[in-house]
Amino acid sequence: MIFFTADTHFADPRVLRLDKRPFATLAEHDAALTDAWNAAVGPEDEVWHLGDFARGSPAQKTDRLGQLHGRKHLVAGNNDDEATLALEGWSSVSPYRELRVDGRALVLCHYAFRTWNGSGKGALDLHGHSHGRLTPIPGQYDVGVDVFRFRPVTLADILVSRRRRKSAEATSSETRL
C-alpha cells in the first residue's frame, strides 16, 4: 500500500505548544506517533512524508527513521535540514513530486498550492505545512498528522475524509433548521 503523511515534527518541542497536540511530553508525542505509524504501515508499504520530519542530531533522526515501518520517501519541508535530507533511510528525497496512485494524478509538496499541474484535469494536491489550519480548495488535501489522527493515511482515507466532512456539515446545518 501507499501512504501519505506530513509534519510529524519528531523531537520538536514546539508542536506541543504551537499546535497544541494532546500529549503531556515530547517523549509521549514521539512514541504515540511512532506507534500510530507502525500500526497503519507494514514493512513492505511505501510512505510519502511531505516534510517536517524531525529535529535532533543526525543519529537521533536516523534512529527514529529506522523505527518506522515502510519504504520512506521525503518531500522536503521548511524544517528539514541538510542532515535530514541526507539520512540513509530515505528511498528518495525531493522538493516536489508527481505520482499516479490508483489511477489518480497526485502533486506532492510540503506547501499547499493555489493551482497545480493537472488541477483542472482532476489531479490532487497533497501537502503538509499548514497543520490543518488552511481551508482547502477543491482537490487539495492536507495530509499532516494534525489532520489525520497522528498517522499516515492512504489515498482512499484522504478522499473519504472530505466526504465525511461534507456529510457532517450537512447534518449540522439540518439540525440547526
VMD Tcl script that builds the backbone (N, CA, C; Angstrom):
set m [mol new atoms 531]
animate dup $m
set s [atomselect $m all]
$s set {name element resname resid chain x y z} {
  {N N MET 1 A 0.839 -1.195 0.000}
  {CA C MET 1 A 0.000 0.000 0.000}
  {C C MET 1 A 0.875 1.246 0.000}
  {N N ILE 2 A 0.278 2.330 -0.408}
  {CA C ILE 2 A 0.972 3.618 -0.420}
  {C C ILE 2 A 0.283 4.539 0.586}
  {N N PHE 3 A 1.098 5.165 1.432}
  {CA C PHE 3 A 0.610 6.056 2.485}
  {C C PHE 3 A 1.218 7.448 2.327}
  {N N PHE 4 A 0.530 8.418 2.937}
  {CA C PHE 4 A 0.983 9.807 2.922}
  {C C PHE 4 A 0.903 10.363 4.335}
  {N N THR 5 A 1.838 11.244 4.663}
  {CA C THR 5 A 1.817 11.931 5.950}
  {C C THR 5 A 2.680 13.183 5.832}
  {N N ALA 6 A 2.627 14.010 6.859}
  {CA C ALA 6 A 3.466 15.214 6.910}
  {C C ALA 6 A 3.486 15.731 8.337}
  {N N ASP 7 A 4.448 16.587 8.603}
  {CA C ASP 7 A 4.501 17.361 9.849}
  {C C ASP 7 A 4.555 16.513 11.110}
  {N N THR 8 A 5.317 15.423 11.080}
  {CA C THR 8 A 5.469 14.628 12.296}
  {C C THR 8 A 6.228 15.406 13.365}
  {N N HIS 9 A 7.191 16.182 12.969}
  {CA C HIS 9 A 7.963 17.013 13.904}
  {C C HIS 9 A 8.442 16.214 15.122}
  {N N PHE 10 A 8.985 15.020 14.867}
  {CA C PHE 10 A 9.567 14.246 15.968}
  {C C PHE 10 A 10.643 15.083 16.663}
  {N N ALA 11 A 10.724 14.969 17.971}
  {CA C ALA 11 A 11.735 15.647 18.796}
  {C C ALA 11 A 11.684 17.179 18.694}
  {N N ASP 12 A 10.551 17.707 18.329}
  {CA C ASP 12 A 10.397 19.158 18.191}
  {C C ASP 12 A 9.411 19.659 19.245}
  {N N PRO 13 A 9.893 20.258 20.334}
  {CA C PRO 13 A 9.009 20.668 21.429}
  {C C PRO 13 A 7.984 21.741 21.045}
  {N N ARG 14 A 8.216 22.433 19.939}
  {CA C ARG 14 A 7.286 23.492 19.535}
  {C C ARG 14 A 5.888 22.960 19.225}
  {N N VAL 15 A 5.781 21.682 18.761}
  {CA C VAL 15 A 4.461 21.171 18.360}
  {C C VAL 15 A 3.518 21.008 19.548}
  {N N LEU 16 A 4.060 20.784 20.726}
  {CA C LEU 16 A 3.190 20.645 21.900}
  {C C LEU 16 A 2.573 21.992 22.259}
  {N N ARG 17 A 3.344 23.050 22.085}
  {CA C ARG 17 A 2.882 24.391 22.433}
  {C C ARG 17 A 2.115 25.057 21.284}
  {N N LEU 18 A 2.705 25.112 20.125}
  {CA C LEU 18 A 2.104 25.839 18.998}
  {C C LEU 18 A 0.912 25.106 18.396}
  {N N ASP 19 A 1.025 23.791 18.260}
  {CA C ASP 19 A -0.051 23.024 17.636}
  {C C ASP 19 A -0.988 22.397 18.651}
  {N N LYS 20 A -0.649 22.572 19.916}
  {CA C LYS 20 A -1.494 22.049 20.999}
  {C C LYS 20 A -1.822 20.567 20.803}
  {N N ARG 21 A -0.801 19.796 20.440}
  {CA C ARG 21 A -1.007 18.354 20.301}
  {C C ARG 21 A -1.248 17.765 21.692}
  {N N PRO 22 A -2.138 16.789 21.782}
  {CA C PRO 22 A -2.633 16.302 23.078}
  {C C PRO 22 A -1.708 15.315 23.800}
  {N N PHE 23 A -0.469 15.706 24.003}
  {CA C PHE 23 A 0.486 14.841 24.680}
  {C C PHE 23 A 1.144 15.626 25.812}
  {N N ALA 24 A 1.365 14.969 26.924}
  {CA C ALA 24 A 1.944 15.625 28.098}
  {C C ALA 24 A 3.428 15.935 27.904}
  {N N THR 25 A 4.134 15.065 27.190}
  {CA C THR 25 A 5.569 15.257 26.990}
  {C C THR 25 A 5.928 14.984 25.536}
  {N N LEU 26 A 7.098 15.442 25.149}
  {CA C LEU 26 A 7.579 15.190 23.796}
  {C C LEU 26 A 7.859 13.698 23.596}
  {N N ALA 27 A 8.358 13.029 24.624}
  {CA C ALA 27 A 8.607 11.580 24.527}
  {C C ALA 27 A 7.290 10.831 24.273}
  {N N GLU 28 A 6.221 11.255 24.953}
  {CA C GLU 28 A 4.905 10.638 24.746}
  {C C GLU 28 A 4.420 10.899 23.314}
  {N N HIS 29 A 4.609 12.120 22.841}
  {CA C HIS 29 A 4.258 12.501 21.463}
  {C C HIS 29 A 4.971 11.601 20.460}
  {N N ASP 30 A 6.281 11.520 20.588}
  {CA C ASP 30 A 7.076 10.755 19.625}
  {C C ASP 30 A 6.715 9.274 19.649}
  {N N ALA 31 A 6.502 8.729 20.829}
  {CA C ALA 31 A 6.125 7.312 20.951}
  {C C ALA 31 A 4.742 7.065 20.341}
  {N N ALA 32 A 3.800 7.957 20.599}
  {CA C ALA 32 A 2.437 7.795 20.063}
  {C C ALA 32 A 2.444 7.871 18.538}
  {N N LEU 33 A 3.180 8.818 17.967}
  {CA C LEU 33 A 3.240 8.925 16.511}
  {C C LEU 33 A 3.932 7.715 15.891}
  {N N THR 34 A 4.980 7.227 16.535}
  {CA C THR 34 A 5.681 6.031 16.042}
  {C C THR 34 A 4.748 4.823 16.087}
  {N N ASP 35 A 4.040 4.650 17.205}
  {CA C ASP 35 A 3.097 3.526 17.338}
  {C C ASP 35 A 1.980 3.615 16.298}
  {N N ALA 36 A 1.433 4.817 16.097}
  {CA C ALA 36 A 0.349 5.001 15.127}
  {C C ALA 36 A 0.846 4.715 13.707}
  {N N TRP 37 A 2.042 5.181 13.398}
  {CA C TRP 37 A 2.645 4.925 12.082}
  {C C TRP 37 A 2.752 3.423 11.861}
  {N N ASN 38 A 3.359 2.724 12.825}
  {CA C ASN 38 A 3.623 1.298 12.663}
  {C C ASN 38 A 2.355 0.446 12.724}
  {N N ALA 39 A 1.300 0.953 13.343}
  {CA C ALA 39 A 0.022 0.239 13.342}
  {C C ALA 39 A -0.644 0.328 11.969}
  {N N ALA 40 A -0.401 1.415 11.247}
  {CA C ALA 40 A -1.018 1.623 9.929}
  {C C ALA 40 A -0.177 1.045 8.795}
  {N N VAL 41 A 1.132 1.191 8.899}
  {CA C VAL 41 A 2.051 0.887 7.807}
  {C C VAL 41 A 2.778 -0.430 8.063}
  {N N GLY 42 A 2.809 -1.280 7.041}
  {CA C GLY 42 A 3.561 -2.526 7.130}
  {C C GLY 42 A 4.980 -2.348 6.605}
  {N N PRO 43 A 5.849 -3.299 6.887}
  {CA C PRO 43 A 7.250 -3.198 6.449}
  {C C PRO 43 A 7.432 -3.039 4.942}
  {N N GLU 44 A 6.515 -3.591 4.148}
  {CA C GLU 44 A 6.643 -3.523 2.687}
  {C C GLU 44 A 5.875 -2.364 2.070}
  {N N ASP 45 A 5.160 -1.605 2.873}
  {CA C ASP 45 A 4.393 -0.473 2.354}
  {C C ASP 45 A 5.316 0.686 2.004}
  {N N GLU 46 A 4.769 1.639 1.269}
  {CA C GLU 46 A 5.509 2.827 0.848}
  {C C GLU 46 A 4.875 4.039 1.528}
  {N N VAL 47 A 5.723 4.928 2.066}
  {CA C VAL 47 A 5.218 6.125 2.750}
  {C C VAL 47 A 5.870 7.359 2.139}
  {N N TRP 48 A 5.013 8.309 1.748}
  {CA C TRP 48 A 5.488 9.613 1.267}
  {C C TRP 48 A 5.294 10.601 2.403}
  {N N HIS 49 A 6.410 11.078 2.964}
  {CA C HIS 49 A 6.376 12.045 4.057}
  {C C HIS 49 A 6.577 13.430 3.429}
  {N N LEU 50 A 5.552 14.275 3.547}
  {CA C LEU 50 A 5.586 15.574 2.872}
  {C C LEU 50 A 6.138 16.667 3.779}
  {N N GLY 51 A 7.236 16.373 4.406}
  {CA C GLY 51 A 8.031 17.394 5.068}
  {C C GLY 51 A 7.836 17.578 6.552}
  {N N ASP 52 A 8.888 18.173 7.141}
  {CA C ASP 52 A 8.992 18.457 8.573}
  {C C ASP 52 A 8.987 17.165 9.382}
  {N N PHE 53 A 10.015 16.363 9.131}
  {CA C PHE 53 A 10.136 15.052 9.752}
  {C C PHE 53 A 10.540 15.139 11.227}
  {N N ALA 54 A 11.707 15.726 11.515}
  {CA C ALA 54 A 12.203 15.667 12.896}
  {C C ALA 54 A 13.293 16.692 13.156}
  {N N ARG 55 A 13.503 16.947 14.439}
  {CA C ARG 55 A 14.648 17.729 14.898}
  {C C ARG 55 A 15.577 16.768 15.626}
  {N N GLY 56 A 16.728 17.273 16.019}
  {CA C GLY 56 A 17.688 16.451 16.753}
  {C C GLY 56 A 18.941 16.213 15.939}
  {N N SER 57 A 19.817 15.401 16.512}
  {CA C SER 57 A 21.082 15.090 15.838}
  {C C SER 57 A 20.821 14.119 14.688}
  {N N PRO 58 A 21.765 14.037 13.745}
  {CA C PRO 58 A 21.602 13.060 12.664}
  {C C PRO 58 A 21.407 11.633 13.207}
  {N N ALA 59 A 22.110 11.282 14.257}
  {CA C ALA 59 A 21.977 9.932 14.834}
  {C C ALA 59 A 20.566 9.723 15.400}
  {N N GLN 60 A 20.017 10.733 16.054}
  {CA C GLN 60 A 18.657 10.616 16.604}
  {C C GLN 60 A 17.625 10.487 15.475}
  {N N LYS 61 A 17.811 11.261 14.420}
  {CA C LYS 61 A 16.880 11.195 13.285}
  {C C LYS 61 A 16.984 9.845 12.576}
  {N N THR 62 A 18.197 9.350 12.421}
  {CA C THR 62 A 18.399 8.038 11.798}
  {C C THR 62 A 17.728 6.947 12.625}
  {N N ASP 63 A 17.873 7.045 13.937}
  {CA C ASP 63 A 17.242 6.077 14.829}
  {C C ASP 63 A 15.720 6.118 14.685}
  {N N ARG 64 A 15.152 7.319 14.692}
  {CA C ARG 64 A 13.695 7.460 14.567}
  {C C ARG 64 A 13.224 6.911 13.219}
  {N N LEU 65 A 13.900 7.283 12.148}
  {CA C LEU 65 A 13.512 6.824 10.818}
  {C C LEU 65 A 13.558 5.296 10.745}
  {N N GLY 66 A 14.559 4.709 11.384}
  {CA C GLY 66 A 14.693 3.257 11.404}
  {C C GLY 66 A 13.605 2.554 12.197}
  {N N GLN 67 A 12.965 3.246 13.119}
  {CA C GLN 67 A 11.887 2.665 13.916}
  {C C GLN 67 A 10.556 2.611 13.153}
  {N N LEU 68 A 10.466 3.333 12.059}
  {CA C LEU 68 A 9.210 3.467 11.314}
  {C C LEU 68 A 9.136 2.459 10.167}
  {N N HIS 69 A 8.011 1.754 10.067}
  {CA C HIS 69 A 7.816 0.763 9.004}
  {C C HIS 69 A 7.753 1.416 7.627}
  {N N GLY 70 A 8.038 0.610 6.627}
  {CA C GLY 70 A 7.830 1.003 5.246}
  {C C GLY 70 A 9.071 1.533 4.547}
  {N N ARG 71 A 8.934 1.665 3.227}
  {CA C ARG 71 A 9.938 2.336 2.403}
  {C C ARG 71 A 9.540 3.804 2.390}
  {N N LYS 72 A 10.413 4.653 2.882}
  {CA C LYS 72 A 10.050 6.041 3.141}
  {C C LYS 72 A 10.686 6.994 2.131}
  {N N HIS 73 A 9.835 7.897 1.629}
  {CA C HIS 73 A 10.277 8.952 0.710}
  {C C HIS 73 A 10.021 10.283 1.400}
  {N N LEU 74 A 10.938 11.222 1.233}
  {CA C LEU 74 A 10.768 12.551 1.812}
  {C C LEU 74 A 10.587 13.588 0.713}
  {N N VAL 75 A 9.504 14.345 0.815}
  {CA C VAL 75 A 9.330 15.552 0.022}
  {C C VAL 75 A 9.594 16.663 1.035}
  {N N ALA 76 A 10.729 17.303 0.915}
  {CA C ALA 76 A 11.284 18.157 1.974}
  {C C ALA 76 A 10.392 19.333 2.356}
  {N N GLY 77 A 10.401 19.625 3.651}
  {CA C GLY 77 A 9.685 20.765 4.200}
  {C C GLY 77 A 10.643 21.825 4.692}
  {N N ASN 78 A 10.105 22.926 5.156}
  {CA C ASN 78 A 10.936 24.040 5.591}
  {C C ASN 78 A 11.746 23.731 6.848}
  {N N ASN 79 A 11.364 22.738 7.634}
  {CA C ASN 79 A 12.118 22.379 8.833}
  {C C ASN 79 A 13.037 21.175 8.635}
  {N N ASP 80 A 13.158 20.697 7.421}
  {CA C ASP 80 A 14.052 19.573 7.136}
  {C C ASP 80 A 15.414 20.117 6.708}
  {N N ASP 81 A 16.405 19.972 7.608}
  {CA C ASP 81 A 17.741 20.490 7.319}
  {C C ASP 81 A 18.533 19.522 6.436}
  {N N GLU 82 A 19.738 19.921 6.085}
  {CA C GLU 82 A 20.589 19.102 5.203}
  {C C GLU 82 A 20.842 17.718 5.791}
  {N N ALA 83 A 20.995 17.633 7.121}
  {CA C ALA 83 A 21.224 16.336 7.760}
  {C C ALA 83 A 20.010 15.423 7.568}
  {N N THR 84 A 18.808 15.994 7.658}
  {CA C THR 84 A 17.588 15.202 7.451}
  {C C THR 84 A 17.511 14.708 6.015}
  {N N LEU 85 A 17.831 15.579 5.070}
  {CA C LEU 85 A 17.790 15.200 3.653}
  {C C LEU 85 A 18.796 14.099 3.334}
  {N N ALA 86 A 19.895 14.054 4.095}
  {CA C ALA 86 A 20.970 13.099 3.831}
  {C C ALA 86 A 20.816 11.769 4.567}
  {N N LEU 87 A 19.782 11.593 5.357}
  {CA C LEU 87 A 19.615 10.342 6.101}
  {C C LEU 87 A 19.541 9.156 5.143}
  {N N GLU 88 A 20.232 8.088 5.476}
  {CA C GLU 88 A 20.281 6.914 4.602}
  {C C GLU 88 A 18.959 6.157 4.531}
  {N N GLY 89 A 18.060 6.387 5.459}
  {CA C GLY 89 A 16.803 5.649 5.493}
  {C C GLY 89 A 15.762 6.086 4.479}
  {N N TRP 90 A 16.003 7.178 3.772}
  {CA C TRP 90 A 15.040 7.621 2.757}
  {C C TRP 90 A 15.272 6.860 1.460}
  {N N SER 91 A 14.202 6.405 0.828}
  {CA C SER 91 A 14.316 5.790 -0.502}
  {C C SER 91 A 14.496 6.859 -1.568}
  {N N SER 92 A 13.966 8.047 -1.311}
  {CA C SER 92 A 14.164 9.192 -2.202}
  {C C SER 92 A 13.931 10.470 -1.402}
  {N N VAL 93 A 14.511 11.546 -1.902}
  {CA C VAL 93 A 14.336 12.877 -1.305}
  {C C VAL 93 A 14.172 13.866 -2.449}
  {N N SER 94 A 13.146 14.708 -2.367}
  {CA C SER 94 A 12.923 15.712 -3.405}
  {C C SER 94 A 12.117 16.866 -2.821}
  {N N PRO 95 A 12.125 18.023 -3.485}
  {CA C PRO 95 A 11.322 19.154 -3.007}
  {C C PRO 95 A 9.875 19.099 -3.509}
  {N N TYR 96 A 9.623 18.244 -4.507}
  {CA C TYR 96 A 8.331 18.196 -5.189}
  {C C TYR 96 A 8.263 16.858 -5.911}
  {N N ARG 97 A 7.068 16.291 -6.005}
  {CA C ARG 97 A 6.947 15.017 -6.718}
  {C C ARG 97 A 5.559 14.893 -7.323}
  {N N GLU 98 A 5.490 14.283 -8.487}
  {CA C GLU 98 A 4.210 13.945 -9.098}
  {C C GLU 98 A 4.142 12.433 -9.205}
  {N N LEU 99 A 2.996 11.865 -8.792}
  {CA C LEU 99 A 2.780 10.419 -8.816}
  {C C LEU 99 A 1.417 10.107 -9.401}
  {N N ARG 100 A 1.239 8.852 -9.741}
  {CA C ARG 100 A -0.074 8.329 -10.096}
  {C C ARG 100 A -0.343 7.192 -9.120}
  {N N VAL 101 A -1.448 7.294 -8.379}
  {CA C VAL 101 A -1.830 6.267 -7.412}
  {C C VAL 101 A -3.300 5.946 -7.649}
  {N N ASP 102 A -3.594 4.681 -7.800}
  {CA C ASP 102 A -4.971 4.238 -8.049}
  {C C ASP 102 A -5.608 5.009 -9.207}
  {N N GLY 103 A -4.816 5.290 -10.235}
  {CA C GLY 103 A -5.326 5.987 -11.404}
  {C C GLY 103 A -5.463 7.493 -11.253}
  {N N ARG 104 A -5.113 8.035 -10.069}
  {CA C ARG 104 A -5.225 9.486 -9.823}
  {C C ARG 104 A -3.859 10.150 -9.925}
  {N N ALA 105 A -3.812 11.278 -10.605}
  {CA C ALA 105 A -2.595 12.082 -10.647}
  {C C ALA 105 A -2.500 12.854 -9.330}
  {N N LEU 106 A -1.331 12.799 -8.710}
  {CA C LEU 106 A -1.096 13.486 -7.447}
  {C C LEU 106 A 0.108 14.404 -7.565}
  {N N VAL 107 A -0.020 15.577 -6.988}
  {CA C VAL 107 A 1.084 16.513 -6.874}
  {C C VAL 107 A 1.420 16.591 -5.391}
  {N N LEU 108 A 2.664 16.266 -5.044}
  {CA C LEU 108 A 3.099 16.233 -3.655}
  {C C LEU 108 A 4.107 17.348 -3.393}
  {N N CYS 109 A 3.837 18.134 -2.379}
  {CA C CYS 109 A 4.758 19.187 -1.961}
  {C C CYS 109 A 4.468 19.475 -0.493}
  {N N HIS 110 A 5.450 19.984 0.214}
  {CA C HIS 110 A 5.203 20.346 1.611}
  {C C HIS 110 A 4.169 21.463 1.693}
  {N N TYR 111 A 4.192 22.345 0.714}
  {CA C TYR 111 A 3.333 23.527 0.721}
  {C C TYR 111 A 2.086 23.328 -0.139}
  {N N ALA 112 A 0.987 23.898 0.292}
  {CA C ALA 112 A -0.250 23.874 -0.487}
  {C C ALA 112 A -0.112 24.828 -1.668}
  {N N PHE 113 A -0.711 24.448 -2.775}
  {CA C PHE 113 A -0.690 25.294 -3.959}
  {C C PHE 113 A -2.059 25.923 -4.186}
  {N N ARG 114 A -2.072 27.073 -4.750}
  {CA C ARG 114 A -3.320 27.713 -5.177}
  {C C ARG 114 A -3.817 27.030 -6.441}
  {N N THR 115 A -2.880 26.669 -7.308}
  {CA C THR 115 A -3.158 25.881 -8.505}
  {C C THR 115 A -1.950 24.974 -8.716}
  {N N TRP 116 A -2.107 23.859 -9.401}
  {CA C TRP 116 A -1.021 22.900 -9.549}
  {C C TRP 116 A -1.179 22.178 -10.873}
  {N N ASN 117 A -0.136 21.498 -11.290}
  {CA C ASN 117 A -0.147 20.768 -12.546}
  {C C ASN 117 A -1.306 19.773 -12.561}
  {N N GLY 118 A -2.175 19.894 -13.550}
  {CA C GLY 118 A -3.310 18.996 -13.700}
  {C C GLY 118 A -4.498 19.321 -12.825}
  {N N SER 119 A -4.474 20.465 -12.140}
  {CA C SER 119 A -5.579 20.786 -11.228}
  {C C SER 119 A -6.918 20.867 -11.960}
  {N N GLY 120 A -6.920 21.275 -13.202}
  {CA C GLY 120 A -8.153 21.349 -13.967}
  {C C GLY 120 A -8.553 20.023 -14.599}
  {N N LYS 121 A -7.699 19.014 -14.408}
  {CA C LYS 121 A -7.957 17.702 -15.005}
  {C C LYS 121 A -8.063 16.607 -13.944}
  {N N GLY 122 A -8.355 16.990 -12.700}
  {CA C GLY 122 A -8.579 16.001 -11.657}
  {C C GLY 122 A -7.384 15.634 -10.804}
  {N N ALA 123 A -6.218 16.217 -11.073}
  {CA C ALA 123 A -5.053 15.929 -10.224}
  {C C ALA 123 A -5.294 16.514 -8.834}
  {N N LEU 124 A -4.804 15.824 -7.836}
  {CA C LEU 124 A -4.967 16.263 -6.446}
  {C C LEU 124 A -3.671 16.837 -5.912}
  {N N ASP 125 A -3.791 17.838 -5.065}
  {CA C ASP 125 A -2.654 18.460 -4.396}
  {C C ASP 125 A -2.607 17.940 -2.962}
  {N N LEU 126 A -1.586 17.138 -2.634}
  {CA C LEU 126 A -1.383 16.665 -1.266}
  {C C LEU 126 A -0.247 17.472 -0.666}
  {N N HIS 127 A -0.452 17.968 0.539}
  {CA C HIS 127 A 0.539 18.846 1.162}
  {C C HIS 127 A 0.530 18.691 2.676}
  {N N GLY 128 A 1.451 19.362 3.299}
  {CA C GLY 128 A 1.521 19.475 4.753}
  {C C GLY 128 A 1.586 20.946 5.104}
  {N N HIS 129 A 2.471 21.284 6.007}
  {CA C HIS 129 A 2.833 22.643 6.403}
  {C C HIS 129 A 1.772 23.423 7.182}
  {N N SER 130 A 0.525 23.299 6.865}
  {CA C SER 130 A -0.489 24.165 7.482}
  {C C SER 130 A -1.102 23.588 8.757}
  {N N HIS 131 A -0.745 22.350 9.102}
  {CA C HIS 131 A -1.201 21.741 10.358}
  {C C HIS 131 A -2.721 21.799 10.527}
  {N N GLY 132 A -3.440 21.624 9.429}
  {CA C GLY 132 A -4.895 21.582 9.484}
  {C C GLY 132 A -5.570 22.935 9.618}
  {N N ARG 133 A -4.822 24.024 9.483}
  {CA C ARG 133 A -5.400 25.359 9.678}
  {C C ARG 133 A -5.801 26.055 8.377}
  {N N LEU 134 A -5.476 25.470 7.248}
  {CA C LEU 134 A -5.765 26.092 5.959}
  {C C LEU 134 A -7.079 25.547 5.418}
  {N N THR 135 A -7.990 26.426 5.058}
  {CA C THR 135 A -9.237 25.986 4.441}
  {C C THR 135 A -8.905 25.466 3.047}
  {N N PRO 136 A -9.202 24.194 2.775}
  {CA C PRO 136 A -8.816 23.631 1.480}
  {C C PRO 136 A -9.698 24.119 0.340}
  {N N ILE 137 A -9.109 24.110 -0.836}
  {CA C ILE 137 A -9.884 24.345 -2.045}
  {C C ILE 137 A -10.132 22.974 -2.675}
  {N N PRO 138 A -11.071 22.858 -3.605}
  {CA C PRO 138 A -11.348 21.545 -4.199}
  {C C PRO 138 A -10.082 20.898 -4.762}
  {N N GLY 139 A -9.913 19.618 -4.441}
  {CA C GLY 139 A -8.770 18.859 -4.935}
  {C C GLY 139 A -7.519 18.987 -4.098}
  {N N GLN 140 A -7.580 19.727 -3.031}
  {CA C GLN 140 A -6.405 19.980 -2.193}
  {C C GLN 140 A -6.603 19.328 -0.827}
  {N N TYR 141 A -5.574 18.604 -0.359}
  {CA C TYR 141 A -5.690 17.862 0.900}
  {C C TYR 141 A -4.433 18.012 1.744}
  {N N ASP 142 A -4.607 18.426 2.974}
  {CA C ASP 142 A -3.533 18.462 3.962}
  {C C ASP 142 A -3.430 17.051 4.531}
  {N N VAL 143 A -2.301 16.389 4.353}
  {CA C VAL 143 A -2.131 15.017 4.826}
  {C C VAL 143 A -1.337 14.952 6.125}
  {N N GLY 144 A -1.192 16.094 6.780}
  {CA C GLY 144 A -0.418 16.145 8.009}
  {C C GLY 144 A -1.045 15.378 9.164}
  {N N VAL 145 A -0.214 15.029 10.129}
  {CA C VAL 145 A -0.676 14.245 11.276}
  {C C VAL 145 A -1.695 14.995 12.124}
  {N N ASP 146 A -1.714 16.307 12.071}
  {CA C ASP 146 A -2.704 17.074 12.832}
  {C C ASP 146 A -4.109 16.888 12.264}
  {N N VAL 147 A -4.196 16.513 11.011}
  {CA C VAL 147 A -5.478 16.315 10.339}
  {C C VAL 147 A -5.941 14.863 10.459}
  {N N PHE 148 A -4.994 13.936 10.401}
  {CA C PHE 148 A -5.322 12.510 10.327}
  {C C PHE 148 A -4.876 11.717 11.556}
  {N N ARG 149 A -5.288 12.138 12.710}
  {CA C ARG 149 A -5.093 11.411 13.962}
  {C C ARG 149 A -3.687 10.851 14.137}
  {N N PHE 150 A -2.698 11.662 13.754}
  {CA C PHE 150 A -1.300 11.363 14.043}
  {C C PHE 150 A -0.766 10.103 13.375}
  {N N ARG 151 A -1.267 9.816 12.150}
  {CA C ARG 151 A -0.812 8.610 11.452}
  {C C ARG 151 A -0.803 8.832 9.940}
  {N N PRO 152 A -0.019 8.028 9.220}
  {CA C PRO 152 A -0.062 8.062 7.761}
  {C C PRO 152 A -1.394 7.508 7.258}
  {N N VAL 153 A -1.821 7.984 6.088}
  {CA C VAL 153 A -3.104 7.579 5.517}
  {C C VAL 153 A -2.962 7.231 4.038}
  {N N THR 154 A -3.897 6.419 3.556}
  {CA C THR 154 A -3.931 6.055 2.142}
  {C C THR 154 A -4.714 7.107 1.359}
  {N N LEU 155 A -4.638 7.021 0.044}
  {CA C LEU 155 A -5.416 7.924 -0.795}
  {C C LEU 155 A -6.911 7.731 -0.537}
  {N N ALA 156 A -7.337 6.493 -0.334}
  {CA C ALA 156 A -8.755 6.238 -0.031}
  {C C ALA 156 A -9.162 6.943 1.264}
  {N N ASP 157 A -8.313 6.883 2.295}
  {CA C ASP 157 A -8.594 7.583 3.559}
  {C C ASP 157 A -8.739 9.087 3.324}
  {N N ILE 158 A -7.858 9.609 2.505}
  {CA C ILE 158 A -7.844 11.050 2.225}
  {C C ILE 158 A -9.144 11.465 1.532}
  {N N LEU 159 A -9.535 10.725 0.517}
  {CA C LEU 159 A -10.740 11.070 -0.239}
  {C C LEU 159 A -11.999 10.918 0.618}
  {N N VAL 160 A -12.070 9.908 1.444}
  {CA C VAL 160 A -13.217 9.708 2.330}
  {C C VAL 160 A -13.307 10.835 3.355}
  {N N SER 161 A -12.187 11.367 3.785}
  {CA C SER 161 A -12.193 12.422 4.817}
  {C C SER 161 A -12.989 13.637 4.363}
  {N N ARG 162 A -12.879 14.009 3.116}
  {CA C ARG 162 A -13.596 15.179 2.600}
  {C C ARG 162 A -15.084 14.876 2.526}
  {N N ARG 163 A -15.432 13.664 2.089}
  {CA C ARG 163 A -16.849 13.291 2.013}
  {C C ARG 163 A -17.461 13.256 3.413}
  {N N ARG 164 A -16.718 12.755 4.387}
  {CA C ARG 164 A -17.231 12.722 5.767}
  {C C ARG 164 A -17.464 14.130 6.294}
  {N N ARG 165 A -16.513 15.035 5.998}
  {CA C ARG 165 A -16.631 16.414 6.468}
  {C C ARG 165 A -17.866 17.076 5.874}
  {N N LYS 166 A -18.084 16.869 4.560}
  {CA C LYS 166 A -19.258 17.458 3.902}
  {C C LYS 166 A -20.536 16.886 4.485}
  {N N SER 167 A -20.553 15.588 4.758}
  {CA C SER 167 A -21.727 14.944 5.340}
  {C C SER 167 A -22.001 15.470 6.733}
  {N N ALA 168 A -20.949 15.646 7.534}
  {CA C ALA 168 A -21.115 16.188 8.906}
  {C C ALA 168 A -21.607 17.621 8.856}
  {N N GLU 169 A -21.107 18.425 7.918}
  {CA C GLU 169 A -21.557 19.811 7.781}
  {C C GLU 169 A -23.023 19.859 7.378}
  {N N ALA 170 A -23.439 18.972 6.483}
  {CA C ALA 170 A -24.831 18.938 6.041}
  {C C ALA 170 A -25.735 18.542 7.206}
  {N N THR 171 A -25.338 17.544 7.987}
  {CA C THR 171 A -26.103 17.108 9.144}
  {C C THR 171 A -26.209 18.225 10.165}
  {N N SER 172 A -25.096 18.929 10.370}
  {CA C SER 172 A -25.071 20.041 11.328}
  {C C SER 172 A -26.021 21.156 10.898}
  {N N SER 173 A -26.065 21.483 9.596}
  {CA C SER 173 A -26.981 22.534 9.124}
  {C C SER 173 A -28.425 22.116 9.259}
  {N N GLU 174 A -28.691 20.836 8.994}
  {CA C GLU 174 A -30.056 20.351 9.105}
  {C C GLU 174 A -30.541 20.416 10.545}
  {N N THR 175 A -29.659 20.150 11.495}
  {CA C THR 175 A -30.054 20.179 12.916}
  {C C THR 175 A -30.367 21.602 13.359}
  {N N ARG 176 A -29.703 22.576 12.752}
  {CA C ARG 176 A -29.946 23.966 13.133}
  {C C ARG 176 A -31.261 24.490 12.584}
  {N N LEU 177 A -31.824 23.846 11.567}
  {CA C LEU 177 A -33.055 24.350 10.945}
  {C C LEU 177 A -34.254 24.187 11.803}
}
mol reanalyze $m
mol bondsrecalc $m
mol representation Tube
mol addrep $m
